[in-house]
Amino acid sequence: MDDEKMVRQANQIAQYFSAYPEDRAKEGVRGHIRKFWEPRMRTQLINYAGAGGEGLHPLVLWAATQLQDEAGQPV
C-alpha cells in the first residue's frame, strides 16, 4: 500500500478513537492496528513512523512506537 493511503487509514482509526479518554484512545488505536492490520502493513507503519511519521495523528505515532516495542523491530 502506498504511504499516503496508509496514513489516511491510520488517521481515520485515530480520529474515531480520539473521542475517548486518552488512555482508552491509545489502546484502541494500538489494538485495532494490531488486530486488523496484516504484518506487512504494521511493519510499513512502524518504519514510516520511525522515519518521521509525517502527517500521522499523535495517537498513531504512539501506537506505532508500542507496536515496534512489541515486535522488537529496530527502526
Secondary structure, DSSP 8 states (H G I E B T S, - for coil): --HHHHHHHHHHHHHHHTTS-HHHHHHHHHHHHHHHS-HHHHHHHHHHHHTT-TT--HHHHHHHHHHHHHHT---
